[in-house]
Structure formats: structure tokens, C-alpha cells
């Protein structure tokens, strides 16, 4: 199963790996949502929608339907401890 | 000589939340005006700034935009202006405002503007936060790398503003060289594009092509027509756009690597700890509803004092004018038409000012984005957005400022739906009508400790809300737009609101209400006055003799005689005749011609209802109990029963709950949607809906 931004838990981070270019609005690329950039889930609203993220230093909130489209690779911080 | 008179045209461009408006306020002070761009509803803010040596700059504050790839009407406007050299607002120099904390993202727009080969100044704002955030900046090196001039500014502290003015004055010395070569992302494609349009600027051509792919709304007359050049599919274009964004970020990262450092050990800031409470699943909502409560308290209770004062002042001004001016039609027009008409506009000022004060505070502090975040899911089910919350809530005070508050919604469809459904919310003008009719027809009894009358009032508020979200849902299903709605909300830093910005916002919004909607309210009230104080027949002109003759021999006090004359006159005035004329149409709803007059006169403003009934039912004093008793005695000539029974009462309540009956709202919707189309649709729909529900209620209950 692929991991997306919507699969992050609060406080978890990931690196963006793939974005479906045709569906995602250009604005999101331009706000730093690009492959290779880091994303952190800061807060979720009830029903986990929308999601409040820190993408590459930008603080944004996006809807769950969009988050489900952006694939990431989780950064496993617990192993570093 | 001509140089002295010519103003340097400056455009302020920047991402939202960079303090662009603060910089604008610092540059222009109160020397600014807010209008609309022709044909669309985006606010146009412009002002004049005095530079040295007698030169002035005309400053245009363009809507906040994240990039030159438009996703909203606001952003589209910025691009249309920057692509059209012939536009009268086309700037001599662009000033790009950025936030020092978000410099990386903000510079993306800067590199795009620079590619337009326009003299461009970079303003790095919020410099006062650098120490706290551990940011250090090599301005001289950054100027060199970006090939521009930089002003390090704190619009909060007011520092660096003079530097902006100097740079504007000296704009001719700015380099117009781009700093990124966008065509590097696909050489062959860009070469063939240039070959197809050898006279045009390559980056502008690329912008036009990609706007078509994104937004498809550029004005064909002002930009080069590239429709003949279709060598890439939509998804190929988008892939190129992503490449372009990556390309620009590479340049920005390289530039900032040597010039911008952040000390990670510096304080993490307020954001995380405040967000933990303010966007909490439970506390977030509790706090939000607490703030709402406070807002309503302010709008209803605090503004009651100035509103009473305004009411009384205009009443005595009217009296005074009547006393001092020679009697005649002209004096009547002033004292009964003009002064109360102006009063009807001015009386809204306290509520509007309080509302905009709260909204400005919430916006400036950065809290509003958190509310949007919390409410989005719930509102989305009805075709609204998280951003529709504020207008809907404001609508419970008054629809006029509520409709104005929809300007925060970027998505046009969501904004339009919000504008169209907001007048269903139970505004304060409905309250007096509700109170008197409920007192008449709903028994003052309790069931399970609940008072029927209180329950009815609550149901009416609930009905208003349900009508709003219900019609939003219907509109959502039938309205089609070219723009794809998507939701990306920036969560800005928390800031203490700047007094100057808040004051300017409140003053500007209130002013634009008074002069915008005010003109129409004034015109309508003068027309109403004319129709109520003139009649076509002898009976109107000779009302005094007719009534006096009628009472010959009976004992009647002067006061009673006067009110009877007034009511006889009203019956035979133009508006009375209209009331009689529409009687057949309203009889199925349970109303007689007198209620008809009240309906017609409250077409312009529903709160007129009680006052009109008071006049019609020949009540000298406007004391509620007296009107109530008189109304309770009214007999329906058709049925021989009490006119105000449960059926008529509920029918009236529903009619007032759903009918638009507010010329001021029509005026403001016309202004906000820039045309008569939507307010007329709204008026017809709401009136029809009100009529049908009232009809059903009366026919079922009678």
C-alpha cells in the first residue's frame, strides 16, 4: 500500500515522492509541494479533514482528498533515538 | 515640467500575509481610495505617496497573489494587468513585498515578476522578527544575486519606508534583466514558440499559454492570441509548469544558501502552542463559539446605544427642520423623506463598524485561517467553504455587512453561493416583526417548561439557517463554473493586530457602505415617502374635511381625529391604492389590504412593517401593547373571524422569514456581484419561496 500525506500521524514527517501532476493545482507546487521536499503533519480537524501541514517551511491546510493523492516516504524518527 | 506633474505608477505585488496592505497604508496613509475594478468584484485599492523633490507616486495595491499562475479572479487580475502594457494602470515599477520568515516561498513570485522585464524592487518585510527568529541576511549580496534593489522594512515599526520611497524615485536605474531563464525547462518547445510569435516576449507568451490551461479567463483583446499554437497537451503543459517551479526553487535555494541563515536554536515561537489550543478538536470549537458570543454581544448590545442616539437625533432633526423651514412640499420632502432616509443609512453604521472591527481583528491576528480550517468540512457538504462561516454569522446581525464580508472567499462559486443565501439568516430587522406577531397568535403557555412563544422564535431562527444551507445545497448542485474549486489555505503566523490597519479597514468598509448602498436606500425612502404622502384622487387631498365631516356631532379628541385623518389619507395614497390592488394576490395567504400596505412599504425595509401597521390601525402612540390590542380586534371581512389568527400569523411569520424585503441588501448584492442579474434572481426566488410557504401554511392551518 502506498503511503500518502493523509496517512501521516500528527507530528510525523515524510518526503514527497510523487504527485499526480494532472490533478494537483499548480498553486500547490508553487507553495513548495514538490517531490523531494519535506512535509510534516501538524494538526488535523475532526474526521481528519482538512489537514494542517508544514510543507518545505510553508504552513498550509489542504483537504483530505488532496492529501490522499500526494505520495510520500515516511521519515522514521523513532529509530534515530 | 511634464516630469514634475507625472506620477510614477507603482504596483504593490506580493503573497497574501506578507504585510502588503500595511506597507500600502504606510506609504499612502489615509490618502487612499477603495473601489472595484470595472466588471468584476475585486477590490481596487489605490493611493498617492509623496516622494522627495516634489514627485508623487501613484500606488496600486494589487490583490494578494501566490504566483503568476492564476487560480482565482483576484490573481487573474494581476496577470491581466501585467501582461497588458497598454492598460492605464500598467506600472512603471513593481514593488514585490515578501515576508522575511517566508522568503523562500515569497521569492517565487519575485522571480516571475522579474521575468516580465519590469523594473522590480524587492521589499523584505517583518524585519523586526529577524532577531527573535534567529534570521540573518546579507542584503548586499542578495541584491547582487537577484539583480535588484532591496528595502528591508518593518511595516509594524514603520522602518524602511523611506528606503522604499527612495528606490521608487530612482526606479530608472533598476535592472530589468530576468534572474531565471524559464525557457531552460524545454529549449525546443520555447524556441518553436518564439519562432511562431517573433514579436512577442517569450515569458509572456508562456504565461498566456499556461493561463489557458489553468484558468481560461484571460481577456483576449489585451494579450497576444496564442490559440493557434497547440503543440502540447494539458498534462504536458502542467508537467512543464512543475518543472518551472522546481527550476525557480533551485535558483532561490542557491541564492539563499549564501545570503540567508536561520539559527535553529532560536525560539520556536508562538505558533505551535497557540495552534495546539485554537485548532483543538474540542477547545478549538469552544473558543470559536465563545468569540462568536462576544461578537453578537457587541453587535446587538453595544451598538444599541449609538443606534438609539442616532434614531433620536434624526427624529429631532426632522422636527427641528419642520419647525424652522416654511411649511410646504419642499419642507415635507426634507423632514419626512430626506432626513429619515439619511437616518436609515446612518443607523446601520454602529453595527457595521463593530462587525468589521471584529473581522479585522480576527483577520489581522491570523486567527481567521484557523476558523476556516475548523469549519471547512462541515460547510463543504452544502457547497460552501470554511470561509463562508463569517458571512453567515454576520447575517444574523445584518445582511449588508455580511455580504461585504464574503470578499474573503477567493473561490467565486463559493462566494456567490454565500452571497445568495446569507439574506435567509435571521437579521435584527426581522426581530420586531416576529415579536409582535408571535405575541398575537402564539399562546403564552408552557409545555415541559418551555414557553411556546420562545420556542417559536427559536424555530424561526433555525428556519432561517436551514433555508440558507438548504438553498446553498441546491445552488451548489445547479451552478456550473469554469474554475475548479480546490482548497489550499495558508496558515499565517499569529500577530498582534496593528491598530492603524484595523482602523483603516473599519473606516474604509463603513465608508464604502454609506456611499455605496446609502445612495439607493436614500432614493427608495424618498420614493416611499412620495407614494405615501400623495394620492391621485379628491379623497386624498380632502381627507381632513371628509373625516371631520364624518365625525360631525360625535365627541372625539383632537389627537384621535388627527390619526384618523392620517389613516384615511394613507388608505387613499398611492401606496394605499397599491395595497388594495394586490389584495387578490395576498388573500390566499390570509392577508387583507391593510397588511398589503405593510407588505408593500416593508418591501424596501422589513422593519417598516410594525410602524406601517401602527399608522394603518389608527394608533396614535406606537406603544406595542396598543398596536397589539388593535390588531387583535381586527376582523377579516371575508370570514368574519379574527384577522390575526394562528393561520394568518404563521403565514406572516414565514413570509417575513423568507422574503428578501430589504432594498439595502439588494443594493449591496448588486454592488458585490457587479450587476442586476444575481440580486434580481435572489429577490424573485426568495419572494416566491416566501409566498409559497406562507400560502401552504395558511391553507393548511385555516
Interface residues (C-beta under 8 A of the other chain):
Chain A: X19 X21 X22 X25 X26 X27 X28 X29 X30 X31 X32 X34 X42 X43 X45 X46 X47 X49 X50 X52 X56 X57 X58 X59 X60 X61 X62 X63 X66
Chain B: X66 X67 X69 X71 X102 X104 X105 X108 X210 X214 X234 X235 X238 X239 X241 X242 X245 X246 X249 X271 X272 X275 X276 X279 X281 X369 X372 X373 X374 X376 X377 X380 X386 X484 X486 X487 X488 X489 X490 X491 X492
